[in-house]
Every structure is written in structure tokens, then in C-alpha cells.
């Protein structure tokens, strides 16, 4: 359900709800409540046909793209890459074909000139100085290695799309440096600018006595150190919430952070040992 997942008020699991509640600041005399909808599906009203048509028009009339920081809109037809375009094209083709009085299909290429026996093949990345020797090792077997270049077209032409501004990036793991040399590592599915605003807000003096502070705010109030929010770095991008949490814990282990020790409790001790070994080798290199 990609559309529902983009709703600002939608949370996918309890962990995201906790993250959201930590950022909520209730004004005085406000009460936080939880409401349940009874029989939601059976109470959704039927949509009038005119409203549905208006929604479809809106999807295509408001579809735009950016190039070199300028915004463009396609005036005719449906846009390539628009998720709704294939469905609209299928509806159009079905409508046209139903109006055709006679339909027939002719195939003029139904002969097979030569049939080759398909061997057992497997693919390996090409490594200079290694792949040729590996290939010769399979010369007298039924297996045939196929090598491919590690570099792809995407690596060569990597800037075909405009770079997303740092503040508008989402679903990522980030690192905020502190004036003491340490850093804070976090993850969010929100726009990075919104998450940084929440961190700045949590460091305001009025929250000094707040008990359930984040590790970032706690370090700020206990030490008086300041975080360089403008120096934030994206250390990983991951759309999957579970994988993003794993990445966050790994980067906490790899960095000198102010995070709570409990932030890595869910990371397997096996991985912690491997990470510490990797970190030791990296520091000695």
C-alpha cells in the first residue's frame, strides 16, 4: 500500500509510534487520547463516479518532475514513470480494441533454424587476474562461468537525476557531530529537516527538567556541549524499517557516540564481535 504509507499521520508499527510520541509536545490544557474506528470498511461511503473521474484527472494534471532545479509538467498524455500510467494505458487500449469490428493475429516467424543445447551457466563478477584462471578451470566440465563487469551504466552516468536536497531526504540513518568530538546517530523515515527541527527543539532550555529526553538532548543538558546540526551527514539510506534499525545500531557501534547503550541491545552479540573486529582492523590500517 504505497499511497497509505506516504500519509503523514500513518504509522506502520509500534516503534514508529514511539518515535512520533517522543517528538510530540502538548500545549497546556491539552489531553492525548487514543480512538478506535468501529467497522471502518463497512462505513466507507461509495464514491460517486464524477468524484472518481476528478481524482484521476488530478493525478495526471498535477504530475510534475524536476530538472536542474526547475519544475516541469507534461501537458499531453500520461507521464513515463507515473505509477498510474500503465493502468490508464490498459484501460485506453481495452476501450479501443472493443470498438474494433474484426480482429485477427498472424505469426510469420514460426520456424526454428537451430536449437542449441543450454549448458549449466553461472555468473561471477569479473576480477582482473583471477577470472581468466577461473574460467579455464571449468574447461573440461559441463559448467560455464559468465563474467560481468562490476561497474554498471548507473556508475558511469550516476547524475541523471537532480540531487535531492539534504533536508528533503528521508528513510535514512544520520550522524550529528558534537562540539566534544563525539556524535549522535539516529534513523528516521521523515524528512531530515523535520527530524533536525525536532532535535533542536528538544535542546531548548524549557526541556532541561524533562525526564524522557533523547540521548542527544541529555548529552546537551548534562555537558553543555552543542551539536552541529548543519554538519549532519547521511551515513545510510534504507527504506525498510527493520533494516534501517539494524544499520543505525551498526553505525552506533562503529562511531564514538553519545547514544544510550540500550540503543544497540537488539543487535546480536555475534555481529557486535564482528563489528568490533572490523573497527580494530580499520583503525590499525
ABEGO torsion letter per residue (X at the ends): XAAAAABAABBABAAAAAAAAAABBBBBGBBBBBBBBBGAAAABBBBBAAAAAAAAAAAAAABBBBBGGBBBBBABEBBBGBAAAAAAAAAAAAAAAAABABBBBBBABABBABBBBBBBBBBBBBBBGAAAAAAAAAAABABBBBBBBABBAAAABAAABBBBBAAABBGBBBBBBBAAGBBBBBBBABBAAAAAAAAAAAABAAAAABABBBAAAAAAAAAGBBBBAAABBBABBBABAAAAAAAAAAAAAABBBABBAAAAAABBAAAAAAAAAAAAAAAAX
